[in-house]
């Protein structure tokens, strides 16, 4: 059974800059492989930190602040949802993405919330 993974694309100053045509070639090849294998779900790039907002609630008050965020050394550049049999398989697939060369890719297994498991047990 396949596991779903959230992939977060990050900038990383130690990455290698790719020419636009090489970036596009790698991305198109990666996407075709994922679509052909039925493992690639929704995904998209995101705007830069100058368009970002941060939202927190403290003592019942909502506080919204503008980016960029000086404490960030890296920036979240986009995301994908994918399915793979294991995190190792997901990592091997993501190694073909241009972000793995130019930045950094984080792979997180999607899990259920504890109360979702409790609800399933109650109905079984």
C-alpha positions in Angstrom: 0.0 0.0 0.0 1.3 3.4 -0.9 2.0 6.1 1.7 1.3 9.7 0.9 4.1 12.2 1.4 4.2 16.0 1.6 7.3 17.3 -0.2 8.5 20.8 0.7 10.9 22.5 -1.7 13.3 24.9 0.0 15.9 27.3 -1.2 19.4 26.6 0.0 22.5 28.8 -0.6 24.7 25.8 -0.9 22.7 24.6 -4.0 23.8 24.7 -7.6 22.2 27.3 -9.8 20.6 25.7 -12.9 20.1 27.4 -16.2 16.4 27.9 -17.0 16.4 25.3 -19.8 18.1 22.7 -17.6 15.7 23.4 -14.7 12.7 23.1 -17.1 14.0 19.9 -18.7 14.6 18.3 -15.3 11.2 19.4 -14.0 9.3 18.2 -17.1 11.1 14.8 -17.0 10.4 14.4 -13.2 6.7 15.3 -13.7 6.2 12.9 -16.6 7.8 10.1 -14.6 5.5 10.8 -11.6 2.4 11.1 -13.7 3.2 7.9 -15.6 3.7 6.0 -12.4 0.5 7.5 -10.8 2.5 8.8 -7.8 2.3 12.6 -8.4 -0.5 14.5 -6.8 -1.1 18.3 -6.5 1.8 20.7 -6.2 2.8 24.2 -7.0 5.5 26.8 -6.6 4.7 29.6 -4.1 5.4 33.4 -4.1 8.5 34.8 -2.4 8.8 36.1 1.1 7.9 39.6 0.1 4.3 38.4 -0.5 4.0 36.2 2.6 2.1 36.7 5.8 2.6 35.2 9.3 -0.5 34.5 11.4 -0.5 33.8 15.2 -3.1 34.0 17.9 -1.9 35.1 21.4 -4.2 35.8 24.3 -7.2 35.6 21.9 -5.7 38.3 19.6 -5.0 37.5 16.0 -1.7 39.0 14.8 -0.9 39.2 11.1 2.6 40.3 10.1 4.2 40.8 6.7 7.3 38.9 5.4 10.1 38.6 4.6 11.1 36.9 7.8 14.7 37.8 8.7 15.1 34.7 10.9 14.7 32.5 7.8 17.9 31.4 6.2 15.9 29.3 3.6 12.6 29.9 1.9 9.7 27.6 1.2 9.6 27.6 -2.6 6.8 25.1 -3.3 5.2 21.8 -2.5 4.1 18.5 -3.9 2.0 15.6 -2.7 3.1 12.2 -3.9 2.6 8.5 -3.2 5.4 6.0 -2.8 5.8 2.6 -1.2 8.4 3.9 1.2 10.2 7.1 2.1 13.3 5.8 0.5 11.4 5.4 -2.8 10.0 8.9 -2.4 13.6 10.2 -1.8 14.9 8.4 -4.9 12.2 10.0 -7.0 12.7 13.5 -5.5 16.4 13.3 -6.2 15.5 13.8 -9.8 13.7 17.2 -9.1 15.7 20.4 -9.8 15.1 21.6 -6.3 17.3 18.7 -5.0 20.1 20.2 -7.0 19.4 23.9 -6.6 18.0 23.8 -3.1 16.7 21.2 -0.6 13.8 18.9 -0.6 12.0 17.9 2.7 9.9 14.7 2.6 7.3 14.3 5.3 4.9 11.3 5.6 1.3 12.3 5.9 -0.3 10.8 9.0 -3.7 10.6 10.5 -4.8 12.7 13.5 -5.2 10.6 16.7 -8.9 11.2 16.9 -9.3 9.8 13.3 -7.9 6.5 14.5 -10.2 6.6 17.6 -13.2 7.2 15.3 -12.2 4.2 13.1 -11.8 1.9 16.2 -15.2 3.0 17.5 -17.0 2.1 14.2 -15.1 -1.3 13.8 
